[in-house]
Amino acid sequence: MKHFSFLCFFFLLCFNIAEAQTYANIPGPENVLVVYDSLNQVSIDIKDYYQNARNIPASNIVGLTDLVNADIFDSVSNTTHRIEITQDGEIISDSTILSYGPINRHSWLYFIERIAAPIAYHLRTTLVNGEPLKNTIRFIVLCKGVPFRILTTPDHSGSCNQNVPVDALLCFLGEDINNPYHLMSFLNLETPSPIPPHPCRGIYSIENPYFNADPNFSMDHNFQPNFYSKYNYHFNRDVTLSYLVTHLDAMSFNDVKNMIDSSIAAINSNDYDWFIDADPTPCKGGAQILRQSATESVFDDLGVTNHFFKTDENVYTSHNKPVMSYMSNGTHTSFNGGNCNLFFNPDYIQTQLSFTYIAGSVFNTAESFNVNTLGTNPPVRRGGEMGQIPEFFLQGGTVGVGQVNHGTNGGIVIQNDIMLPSYLLGYTFIEAAYLGMNDLTDNRIVVGDPLTTIAWGKQTLQDSIVFEDVNLITGELDIAGNAAFITNGTTLRFKHNGFITGEGYLIELGRDYVIETINWNKSVFKSKYNNHPMLIWAPYPGEEYVDEYKIYRKWES
């Protein structure tokens, strides 16, 4: 047993009580809104499984009842268009599209009337403990069956803030929760160039107010609704981020079920490496688009050594340990120099990679169109025949980020040097992803359970929480209630700023556990046995085993 316990009748050590937090505590199931298609049995099944797995309150469930083909009238143009739900329910498409101009509003109106408006109504009218749900929800989860993309011009490489994912629009839903039609102001009415590749015109950038909100990784920036704002020159006002949006979607119900199961297991993942294969001479891509060097620098500063980041001409298709991340240039990866001698086929994720993806593993490749689909089988590929994010989930991955279109507003890839360390230190996956996302309303997609975490970051613990298996503790855990419990076979692995403090006690449910610490000043934990005070003292790495200690009581003057 690699710890020491001391039974005593006086509490003999002064503990630092964590100061009241300035920002929100870590999110829980009460902060998640689950949206599903009530006409789609797979969508219903995913909603049911996720709700039960994460204990999502019934008040936080919204069923959409009218996601069918429909004629939509636009009072501005005084026209009616047939809007169809295409690509196996993934795309809201204007069937009357004939050219790149004028920009039609009908598919956006469909989205507002049949997706945004029901969500907004539920958020503003549902009360939980006297509080409107709109103030409690932080994350919106769209289950398979809810369209993820709006198509209002012929499909082409850019979004132009016209052919957009629904995600970013829902991010701003709370700016005027009483009038979801305010989202029409985000539609860019400037037509793209009619000349291929149809570059955007009149494009405006909506910078993400949450981007890099915690540059020093203080862990004090858990997301809160309507808290983060940023000035936008197009609107000549601040835009405010209401919610973070993600998808529970893959090729099948079983794939999504496995994603959910892995997300729950992720908190106990251990013995893995972070992986980035940054080809130095990719075809049609930037050598540092994955920000490998910056990510490695942050990891080094944090003392993180379990990573495998490469920038040579070799192509890595496997690793000797499970990986927590798969990052590469995907189908742009070349070998023998930058001559576009491509290594990967479009289906490389299924046929050429042989990694073991550990619970919590994340996908992020420098491919402009790696989210052509969230769940068609076989996966739809367009715009370059690239790997698709549902293939990662098919192979055992847990969460991921990607691009629907080629980025037009400042880059295409969510920044690994922000996302990965944020995730590593205890932010939920969705928070880490949006922290690394510089721009909204363009092309980015986040997929997976928003509550996925791989470490115990800074937080106030729920009362009577039980630690089991291997636990990476990277932040200060405040036992605000009566106690937290540690069981036989458990490892508490403290890294970075990890510590357990507070008014409550860390209580043994067995003696066969391990505590690993890196700081003498954070190696003693308040405990008790029956009604007697007790100390749990963790050994310090590199020191000899000590079986006797002298403990002194501090007398105040």
VOGU-137607 format. One record per residue (C-alpha): residue number from 1; residue in one letter; x, y, z. Coordinates in nm, 3 decimals. Layout:
residues N
(NUM A (X Y Z)) ...
end
This chain:
residues 557
(1 M (0.000 0.000 0.000)) (2 K (0.168 0.318 -0.122)) (3 H (0.034 0.570 0.127)) (4 F (0.037 0.630 0.500)) (5 S (-0.257 0.676 0.737)) (6 F (-0.241 0.838 1.078)) (7 L (-0.514 0.801 1.337)) (8 C (-0.523 1.087 1.582)) (9 F (-0.758 1.252 1.824)) (10 F (-0.677 1.606 1.722)) (11 F (-0.664 1.746 1.378)) (12 L (-0.298 1.840 1.353)) (13 L (-0.258 2.016 1.023)) (14 C (-0.386 2.341 0.879)) (15 F (-0.555 2.300 0.545)) (16 N (-0.611 2.565 0.287)) (17 I (-0.978 2.614 0.217)) (18 A (-1.043 2.692 -0.145)) (19 E (-1.173 3.039 -0.206)) (20 A (-1.521 3.078 -0.348)) (21 Q (-1.504 3.025 -0.722)) (22 T (-1.542 3.327 -0.945)) (23 Y (-1.670 3.126 -1.240)) (24 A (-1.908 2.835 -1.281)) (25 N (-1.842 2.489 -1.146)) (26 I (-1.799 2.206 -1.395)) (27 P (-2.115 2.128 -1.593)) (28 G (-2.346 1.841 -1.510)) (29 P (-2.651 1.673 -1.665)) (30 E (-2.871 1.962 -1.552)) (31 N (-2.679 2.187 -1.795)) (32 V (-2.745 1.975 -2.106)) (33 L (-3.042 2.013 -2.344)) (34 V (-3.108 1.707 -2.561)) (35 V (-3.288 1.764 -2.893)) (36 Y (-3.418 1.477 -3.105)) (37 D (-3.645 1.401 -3.401)) (38 S (-3.968 1.254 -3.263)) (39 L (-4.048 1.101 -3.605)) (40 N (-3.719 0.907 -3.622)) (41 Q (-3.688 0.588 -3.416)) (42 V (-3.307 0.591 -3.416)) (43 S (-3.315 0.949 -3.289)) (44 I (-3.557 0.845 -3.015)) (45 D (-3.338 0.549 -2.919)) (46 I (-3.027 0.769 -2.895)) (47 K (-3.215 1.023 -2.685)) (48 D (-3.337 0.751 -2.449)) (49 Y (-2.997 0.588 -2.412)) (50 Y (-2.813 0.914 -2.353)) (51 Q (-3.073 1.046 -2.111)) (52 N (-3.046 0.730 -1.900)) (53 A (-2.667 0.705 -1.925)) (54 R (-2.607 1.064 -1.813)) (55 N (-2.917 1.112 -1.595)) (56 I (-3.040 1.404 -1.804)) (57 P (-3.355 1.551 -1.640)) (58 A (-3.682 1.503 -1.828)) (59 S (-3.721 1.882 -1.831)) (60 N (-3.413 1.902 -2.054)) (61 I (-3.553 1.700 -2.345)) (62 V (-3.699 1.858 -2.660)) (63 G (-3.866 1.654 -2.933)) (64 L (-3.894 1.813 -3.278)) (65 T (-4.222 1.709 -3.438)) (66 D (-4.217 1.842 -3.792)) (67 L (-3.885 1.761 -3.964)) (68 V (-4.043 1.669 -4.297)) (69 N (-4.040 1.814 -4.649)) (70 A (-4.247 2.132 -4.660)) (71 D (-4.340 2.439 -4.863)) (72 I (-4.195 2.748 -4.693)) (73 F (-4.322 3.098 -4.764)) (74 D (-4.084 3.395 -4.748)) (75 S (-4.270 3.720 -4.689)) (76 V (-3.970 3.930 -4.798)) (77 S (-3.954 3.788 -5.152)) (78 N (-4.322 3.685 -5.151)) (79 T (-4.222 3.340 -5.279)) (80 T (-4.275 2.981 -5.171)) (81 H (-4.002 2.718 -5.204)) (82 R (-4.011 2.346 -5.148)) (83 I (-3.765 2.261 -4.869)) (84 E (-3.649 1.902 -4.853)) (85 I (-3.463 1.706 -4.587)) (86 T (-3.193 1.528 -4.786)) (87 Q (-2.887 1.307 -4.734)) (88 D (-3.066 1.069 -4.496)) (89 G (-3.205 1.354 -4.288)) (90 E (-2.882 1.553 -4.256)) (91 I (-2.937 1.857 -4.481)) (92 I (-3.210 2.123 -4.501)) (93 S (-3.205 2.185 -4.876)) (94 D (-3.387 2.434 -5.098)) (95 S (-3.512 2.224 -5.390)) (96 T (-3.561 2.533 -5.610)) (97 I (-3.192 2.631 -5.613)) (98 L (-3.094 2.706 -5.971)) (99 S (-2.807 2.954 -5.943)) (100 Y (-2.575 3.136 -5.704)) (101 G (-2.801 3.436 -5.682)) (102 P (-3.016 3.576 -5.550)) (103 I (-2.968 3.425 -5.204)) (104 N (-3.286 3.251 -5.097)) (105 R (-3.403 3.268 -4.736)) (106 H (-3.638 2.970 -4.733)) (107 S (-3.410 2.697 -4.598)) (108 W (-3.299 2.926 -4.315)) (109 L (-3.664 3.000 -4.238)) (110 Y (-3.732 2.625 -4.223)) (111 F (-3.451 2.586 -3.971)) (112 I (-3.583 2.869 -3.755)) (113 E (-3.947 2.761 -3.766)) (114 R (-3.893 2.390 -3.709)) (115 I (-3.571 2.366 -3.507)) (116 A (-3.468 2.697 -3.347)) (117 A (-3.818 2.818 -3.249)) (118 P (-3.924 2.498 -3.065)) (119 I (-3.593 2.495 -2.878)) (120 A (-3.625 2.863 -2.786)) (121 Y (-3.984 2.815 -2.668)) (122 H (-3.883 2.524 -2.445)) (123 L (-3.589 2.714 -2.299)) (124 R (-3.784 3.026 -2.210)) (125 T (-4.104 2.858 -2.082)) (126 T (-3.966 2.562 -1.886)) (127 L (-3.903 2.639 -1.520)) (128 V (-3.680 2.426 -1.298)) (129 N (-3.683 2.524 -0.931)) (130 G (-3.834 2.856 -1.037)) (131 E (-3.552 2.932 -1.282)) (132 P (-3.607 2.946 -1.661)) (133 L (-3.418 2.666 -1.831)) (134 K (-3.259 2.917 -2.068)) (135 N (-3.038 3.033 -1.781)) (136 T (-2.931 2.683 -1.676)) (137 I (-2.854 2.515 -2.008)) (138 R (-2.496 2.545 -2.129)) (139 F (-2.484 2.278 -2.400)) (140 I (-2.728 2.174 -2.672)) (141 V (-2.699 1.816 -2.800)) (142 L (-2.855 1.735 -3.138)) (143 C (-2.928 1.365 -3.177)) (144 K (-2.899 1.177 -3.505)) (145 G (-3.202 1.263 -3.718)) (146 V (-3.184 1.638 -3.654)) (147 P (-3.035 1.804 -3.967)) (148 F (-2.693 1.955 -3.912)) (149 R (-2.657 2.167 -4.225)) (150 I (-2.848 2.433 -4.421)) (151 L (-2.813 2.450 -4.800)) (152 T (-2.940 2.766 -4.968)) (153 T (-2.713 2.795 -5.275)) (154 P (-2.561 2.528 -5.498)) (155 D (-2.316 2.324 -5.294)) (156 H (-1.958 2.447 -5.332)) (157 S (-1.636 2.461 -5.134)) (158 G (-1.716 2.756 -4.909)) (159 S (-2.001 2.833 -4.674)) (160 C (-2.014 3.212 -4.732)) (161 N (-2.232 3.224 -4.419)) (162 Q (-2.509 3.084 -4.636)) (163 N (-2.459 2.706 -4.654)) (164 V (-2.386 2.678 -4.283)) (165 P (-2.401 2.420 -4.005)) (166 V (-2.693 2.479 -3.771)) (167 D (-2.454 2.473 -3.476)) (168 A (-2.330 2.832 -3.478)) (169 L (-2.680 2.973 -3.527)) (170 L (-2.800 2.786 -3.218)) (171 C (-2.494 2.918 -3.034)) (172 F (-2.649 3.266 -3.063)) (173 L (-3.010 3.163 -2.998)) (174 G (-3.020 3.331 -2.658)) (175 E (-2.934 3.677 -2.792)) (176 D (-3.309 3.718 -2.837)) (177 I (-3.471 3.404 -2.700)) (178 N (-3.818 3.556 -2.752)) (179 N (-3.761 3.606 -3.124)) (180 P (-3.558 3.327 -3.289)) (181 Y (-3.607 3.500 -3.625)) (182 H (-3.327 3.734 -3.519)) (183 L (-3.096 3.458 -3.646)) (184 M (-3.183 3.562 -4.003)) (185 S (-2.949 3.858 -3.951)) (186 F (-2.656 3.616 -3.978)) (187 L (-2.747 3.525 -4.338)) (188 N (-2.502 3.678 -4.585)) (189 L (-2.709 3.804 -4.881)) (190 E (-2.406 3.876 -5.104)) (191 T (-2.397 3.617 -5.384)) (192 P (-2.083 3.406 -5.436)) (193 S (-1.888 3.451 -5.756)) (194 P (-2.050 3.258 -6.045)) (195 I (-1.701 3.157 -6.161)) (196 P (-1.562 2.831 -6.015)) (197 P (-1.455 2.772 -5.743)) (198 H (-1.720 3.030 -5.652)) (199 P (-1.532 3.237 -5.391)) (200 C (-1.748 3.413 -5.135)) (201 R (-1.829 3.781 -5.154)) (202 G (-1.954 4.008 -4.881)) (203 I (-1.841 3.754 -4.627)) (204 Y (-1.827 3.858 -4.266)) (205 S (-1.653 3.689 -3.980)) (206 I (-1.824 3.608 -3.651)) (207 E (-1.537 3.563 -3.409)) (208 N (-1.597 3.319 -3.126)) (209 P (-1.623 3.512 -2.795)) (210 Y (-1.510 3.200 -2.605)) (211 F (-1.197 3.147 -2.816)) (212 N (-0.886 3.114 -2.597)) (213 A (-1.079 3.250 -2.299)) (214 D (-0.837 3.078 -2.060)) (215 P (-0.490 3.134 -2.209)) (216 N (-0.313 3.050 -1.882)) (217 F (-0.524 2.737 -1.818)) (218 S (-0.649 2.866 -1.484)) (219 M (-0.954 2.638 -1.520)) (220 D (-1.176 2.926 -1.408)) (221 H (-1.359 2.957 -1.739)) (222 N (-1.617 2.681 -1.745)) (223 F (-1.875 2.798 -1.995)) (224 Q (-2.179 2.994 -1.883)) (225 P (-2.471 3.102 -2.106)) (226 N (-2.473 3.465 -2.222)) (227 F (-2.146 3.545 -2.045)) (228 Y (-1.887 3.569 -2.324)) (229 S (-1.924 3.855 -2.574)) (230 K (-1.710 4.006 -2.847)) (231 Y (-1.748 4.309 -3.071)) (232 N (-1.838 4.229 -3.432)) (233 Y (-1.770 4.492 -3.695)) (234 H (-2.037 4.360 -3.934)) (235 F (-2.317 4.414 -3.682)) (236 N (-2.144 4.707 -3.511)) (237 R (-2.226 4.553 -3.174)) (238 D (-2.115 4.285 -2.933)) (239 V (-2.228 3.932 -3.013)) (240 T (-2.294 3.706 -2.716)) (241 L (-2.246 3.331 -2.705)) (242 S (-2.553 3.163 -2.557)) (243 Y (-2.487 2.790 -2.585)) (244 L (-2.229 2.542 -2.709)) (245 V (-2.365 2.289 -2.958)) (246 T (-2.261 1.932 -3.034)) (247 H (-2.402 1.622 -3.203)) (248 L (-2.463 1.264 -3.098)) (249 D (-2.445 1.114 -3.444)) (250 A (-2.268 0.834 -3.629)) (251 M (-2.344 0.563 -3.884)) (252 S (-2.567 0.361 -3.649)) (253 F (-2.729 0.354 -3.308)) (254 N (-2.462 0.111 -3.188)) (255 D (-2.186 0.350 -3.293)) (256 V (-2.347 0.632 -3.095)) (257 K (-2.406 0.400 -2.799)) (258 N (-2.036 0.311 -2.801)) (259 M (-1.946 0.681 -2.814)) (260 I (-2.162 0.748 -2.508)) (261 D (-2.022 0.449 -2.317)) (262 S (-1.667 0.559 -2.399)) (263 S (-1.739 0.915 -2.291)) (264 I (-1.848 0.793 -1.948)) (265 A (-1.543 0.564 -1.917)) (266 A (-1.304 0.840 -2.029)) (267 I (-1.254 0.982 -1.678)) (268 N (-1.062 0.663 -1.589)) (269 S (-0.850 0.637 -1.905)) (270 N (-0.477 0.594 -1.845)) (271 D (-0.157 0.465 -2.006)) (272 Y (-0.205 0.637 -2.340)) (273 D (-0.023 0.882 -2.567)) (274 W (-0.136 1.198 -2.740)) (275 F (-0.070 1.158 -3.113)) (276 I (-0.008 1.410 -3.392)) (277 D (0.145 1.319 -3.728)) (278 A (0.223 1.658 -3.881)) (279 D (0.350 1.586 -4.232)) (280 P (0.605 1.864 -4.305)) (281 T (0.519 1.872 -4.677)) (282 P (0.150 1.798 -4.714)) (283 C (-0.016 1.827 -5.052)) (284 K (-0.235 2.139 -5.070)) (285 G (-0.191 2.217 -4.702)) (286 G (0.020 2.409 -4.456)) (287 A (0.298 2.225 -4.277)) (288 Q (0.199 2.364 -3.936)) (289 I (-0.178 2.371 -3.978)) (290 L (-0.208 2.115 -3.696)) (291 R (-0.002 2.345 -3.468)) (292 Q (0.212 2.053 -3.357)) (293 S (0.505 2.268 -3.241)) (294 A (0.285 2.502 -3.038)) (295 T (0.101 2.206 -2.885)) (296 E (0.428 2.038 -2.790)) (297 S (0.550 2.360 -2.630)) (298 V (0.237 2.386 -2.414)) (299 F (0.265 2.020 -2.316)) (300 D (0.629 2.070 -2.218)) (301 D (0.535 2.371 -2.004)) (302 L (0.272 2.158 -1.829)) (303 G (0.514 1.870 -1.778)) (304 V (0.316 1.638 -2.005)) (305 T (0.545 1.373 -2.154)) (306 N (0.304 1.108 -2.282)) (307 H (0.287 1.236 -2.637)) (308 F (0.405 1.123 -2.980)) (309 F (0.427 1.428 -3.207)) (310 K (0.614 1.384 -3.536)) (311 T (0.703 1.622 -3.818)) (312 D (0.909 1.397 -4.043)) (313 E (0.830 1.250 -4.383)) (314 N (0.729 0.914 -4.236)) (315 V (0.359 0.834 -4.226)) (316 Y (0.244 0.678 -3.900)) (317 T (-0.053 0.443 -3.919)) (318 S (-0.021 0.273 -3.578)) (319 H (0.132 0.323 -3.235)) (320 N (0.258 0.097 -2.959)) (321 K (0.013 0.240 -2.704)) (322 P (-0.351 0.346 -2.716)) (323 V (-0.388 0.705 -2.833)) (324 M (-0.600 0.987 -2.691)) (325 S (-0.588 1.188 -3.013)) (326 Y (-0.559 1.129 -3.384)) (327 M (-0.438 1.438 -3.568)) (328 S (-0.288 1.434 -3.917)) (329 N (-0.316 1.598 -4.257)) (330 G (-0.542 1.313 -4.361)) (331 T (-0.572 1.268 -4.735)) (332 H (-0.329 1.558 -4.789)) (333 T (-0.050 1.347 -4.637)) (334 S (0.228 1.286 -4.886)) (335 F (0.564 1.114 -4.876)) (336 N (0.896 1.162 -5.055)) (337 G (0.868 1.537 -5.035)) (338 G (0.592 1.775 -5.131)) (339 N (0.512 1.631 -5.472)) (340 C (0.154 1.529 -5.386)) (341 N (0.249 1.163 -5.390)) (342 L (-0.045 1.091 -5.161)) (343 F (-0.031 0.816 -4.902)) (344 F (-0.392 0.781 -4.786)) (345 N (-0.703 0.672 -4.972)) (346 P (-1.033 0.847 -4.888)) (347 D (-1.134 0.557 -4.662)) (348 Y (-0.798 0.552 -4.482)) (349 I (-0.954 0.577 -4.135)) (350 Q (-1.118 0.239 -4.188)) (351 T (-0.863 0.066 -4.409)) (352 Q (-0.515 0.209 -4.340)) (353 L (-0.504 0.316 -3.974)) (354 S (-0.445 0.056 -3.701)) (355 F (-0.460 0.262 -3.383)) (356 T (-0.627 0.166 -3.059)) (357 Y (-0.844 0.463 -2.961)) (358 I (-0.881 0.488 -2.584)) (359 A (-1.202 0.606 -2.416)) (360 G (-1.220 0.983 -2.462)) (361 S (-1.009 0.986 -2.781)) (362 V (-1.052 1.288 -3.008)) (363 F (-1.028 1.332 -3.388)) (364 N (-0.908 1.647 -3.566)) (365 T (-0.756 1.634 -3.915)) (366 A (-0.654 1.910 -4.156)) (367 E (-0.914 1.812 -4.415)) (368 S (-1.155 2.076 -4.539)) (369 F (-1.447 1.837 -4.586)) (370 N (-1.412 1.572 -4.315)) (371 V (-1.771 1.629 -4.204)) (372 N (-1.952 1.591 -4.536)) (373 T (-2.167 1.361 -4.328)) (374 L (-2.225 1.279 -3.965)) (375 G (-2.367 0.936 -4.023)) (376 T (-2.449 0.817 -4.375)) (377 N (-2.337 0.463 -4.449)) (378 P (-2.137 0.445 -4.666)) (379 P (-2.009 0.795 -4.586)) (380 V (-2.084 1.069 -4.837)) (381 R (-1.765 1.227 -4.972)) (382 R (-1.744 1.545 -5.177)) (383 G (-1.500 1.828 -5.228)) (384 G (-1.184 1.621 -5.242)) (385 E (-1.281 1.269 -5.131)) (386 M (-1.158 1.295 -4.773)) (387 G (-1.181 1.093 -4.453)) (388 Q (-1.507 1.137 -4.262)) (389 I (-1.558 1.178 -3.889)) (390 P (-1.812 0.893 -3.851)) (391 E (-1.541 0.653 -3.971)) (392 F (-1.340 0.746 -3.661)) (393 F (-1.636 0.654 -3.441)) (394 L (-1.683 0.331 -3.634)) (395 Q (-1.324 0.240 -3.537)) (396 G (-1.375 0.312 -3.167)) (397 G (-1.317 0.688 -3.132)) (398 T (-1.519 0.887 -2.879)) (399 V (-1.538 1.255 -2.979)) (400 G (-1.421 1.473 -3.265)) (401 V (-1.414 1.805 -3.443)) (402 G (-1.412 1.879 -3.813)) (403 Q (-1.513 2.092 -4.108)) (404 V (-1.827 2.089 -4.322)) (405 N (-1.675 2.324 -4.580)) (406 H (-1.340 2.475 -4.659)) (407 G (-1.284 2.749 -4.405)) (408 T (-1.349 3.097 -4.536)) (409 N (-1.323 3.296 -4.214)) (410 G (-0.969 3.248 -4.091)) (411 G (-0.854 2.888 -4.106)) (412 I (-1.014 2.548 -4.102)) (413 V (-0.882 2.354 -3.806)) (414 I (-0.967 2.400 -3.438)) (415 Q (-0.639 2.482 -3.264)) (416 N (-0.479 2.178 -3.103)) (417 D (-0.251 2.392 -2.885)) (418 I (-0.562 2.522 -2.707)) (419 M (-0.806 2.233 -2.736)) (420 L (-0.578 1.948 -2.626)) (421 P (-0.429 2.103 -2.309)) (422 S (-0.772 2.236 -2.209)) (423 Y (-0.916 1.886 -2.246)) (424 L (-0.616 1.732 -2.070)) (425 L (-0.649 1.962 -1.768)) (426 G (-1.016 1.891 -1.705)) (427 Y (-1.239 2.103 -1.924)) (428 T (-1.522 1.907 -2.082)) (429 F (-1.455 1.811 -2.441)) (430 I (-1.709 2.058 -2.580)) (431 E (-1.556 2.344 -2.380)) (432 A (-1.207 2.248 -2.494)) (433 A (-1.322 2.235 -2.858)) (434 Y (-1.490 2.576 -2.849)) (435 L (-1.196 2.728 -2.660)) (436 G (-0.985 2.628 -2.960)) (437 M (-1.237 2.748 -3.223)) (438 N (-1.157 3.099 -3.345)) (439 D (-1.460 3.153 -3.566)) (440 L (-1.831 3.066 -3.577)) (441 T (-2.104 3.059 -3.846)) (442 D (-1.862 2.915 -4.098)) (443 N (-1.774 2.548 -4.109)) (444 R (-1.683 2.390 -3.776)) (445 I (-1.859 2.093 -3.622)) (446 V (-1.822 1.935 -3.277)) (447 V (-1.939 1.574 -3.232)) (448 G (-1.976 1.372 -2.913)) (449 D (-2.105 1.377 -2.558)) (450 P (-2.045 1.730 -2.423)) (451 L (-1.984 1.599 -2.069)) (452 T (-1.683 1.391 -2.175)) (453 T (-1.387 1.455 -1.945)) (454 I (-1.055 1.275 -1.908)) (455 A (-0.932 1.442 -1.587)) (456 W (-1.066 1.585 -1.263)) (457 G (-1.014 1.956 -1.321)) (458 K (-1.078 2.237 -1.076)) (459 Q (-1.425 2.188 -0.928)) (460 T (-1.648 2.152 -0.626)) (461 L (-1.725 1.784 -0.578)) (462 Q (-2.071 1.646 -0.530)) (463 D (-2.129 1.503 -0.185)) (464 S (-2.044 1.134 -0.133)) (465 I (-1.865 1.095 -0.465)) (466 V (-1.674 0.766 -0.494)) (467 F (-1.334 0.744 -0.662)) (468 E (-1.276 0.416 -0.846)) (469 D (-1.015 0.284 -1.091)) (470 V (-0.746 0.528 -1.214)) (471 N (-0.817 0.900 -1.173)) (472 L (-0.606 1.184 -1.313)) (473 I (-0.652 1.488 -1.087)) (474 T (-0.522 1.809 -1.245)) (475 G (-0.707 2.076 -1.048)) (476 E (-0.810 2.157 -0.694)) (477 L (-1.107 1.945 -0.585)) (478 D (-1.314 2.102 -0.309)) (479 I (-1.505 1.856 -0.091)) (480 A (-1.778 2.101 -0.001)) (481 G (-2.010 1.831 0.133)) (482 N (-1.952 1.566 0.397)) (483 A (-1.708 1.334 0.223)) (484 A (-1.555 1.176 -0.084)) (485 F (-1.466 0.808 -0.080)) (486 I (-1.174 0.605 -0.212)) (487 T (-1.213 0.231 -0.278)) (488 N (-0.982 -0.067 -0.303)) (489 G (-0.793 -0.083 -0.632)) (490 T (-0.819 0.291 -0.690)) (491 T (-0.536 0.521 -0.799)) (492 L (-0.544 0.897 -0.743)) (493 R (-0.280 1.045 -0.973)) (494 F (-0.216 1.413 -0.897)) (495 K (-0.062 1.627 -1.171)) (496 H (-0.034 1.998 -1.246)) (497 N (-0.238 2.176 -0.972)) (498 G (-0.409 1.862 -0.848)) (499 F (-0.513 1.852 -0.482)) (500 I (-0.814 1.763 -0.265)) (501 T (-0.922 2.019 -0.008)) (502 G (-1.238 2.158 0.149)) (503 E (-1.449 2.109 0.460)) (504 G (-1.529 1.745 0.387)) (505 Y (-1.322 1.431 0.432)) (506 L (-1.147 1.185 0.200)) (507 I (-1.259 0.855 0.354)) (508 E (-1.117 0.509 0.290)) (509 L (-1.355 0.228 0.191)) (510 G (-1.053 -0.003 0.180)) (511 R (-0.679 0.015 0.234)) (512 D (-0.554 -0.116 -0.101)) (513 Y (-0.527 0.206 -0.301)) (514 V (-0.251 0.424 -0.443)) (515 I (-0.197 0.799 -0.422)) (516 E (0.063 0.951 -0.654)) (517 T (0.166 1.311 -0.588)) (518 I (0.429 1.548 -0.723)) (519 N (0.428 1.810 -0.448)) (520 W (0.517 1.770 -0.079)) (521 N (0.294 2.066 0.003)) (522 K (-0.005 1.887 -0.147)) (523 S (0.046 1.536 -0.014)) (524 V (-0.161 1.534 0.308)) (525 F (-0.537 1.478 0.302)) (526 K (-0.793 1.520 0.577)) (527 S (-0.973 1.199 0.663)) (528 K (-1.144 1.027 0.956)) (529 Y (-1.207 0.681 1.093)) (530 N (-1.545 0.651 1.263)) (531 N (-1.550 0.976 1.460)) (532 H (-1.173 1.010 1.491)) (533 P (-0.968 1.252 1.280)) (534 M (-0.713 1.091 1.053)) (535 L (-0.454 1.199 0.801)) (536 I (-0.380 1.030 0.471)) (537 W (-0.023 1.107 0.368)) (538 A (0.091 1.034 0.015)) (539 P (0.457 0.948 -0.053)) (540 Y (0.666 1.187 -0.255)) (541 P (0.833 1.042 -0.567)) (542 G (1.201 0.967 -0.520)) (543 E (1.195 0.969 -0.141)) (544 E (1.266 0.663 0.071)) (545 Y (0.981 0.489 0.250)) (546 V (0.926 0.639 0.594)) (547 D (0.732 0.449 0.859)) (548 E (0.740 0.705 1.142)) (549 Y (0.660 1.076 1.146)) (550 K (0.656 1.337 1.417)) (551 I (0.348 1.555 1.387)) (552 Y (0.326 1.893 1.560)) (553 R (0.024 2.098 1.641)) (554 K (0.041 2.463 1.545)) (555 W (-0.044 2.706 1.827)) (556 E (-0.173 3.045 1.728)) (557 S (-0.030 3.350 1.909)) 
end
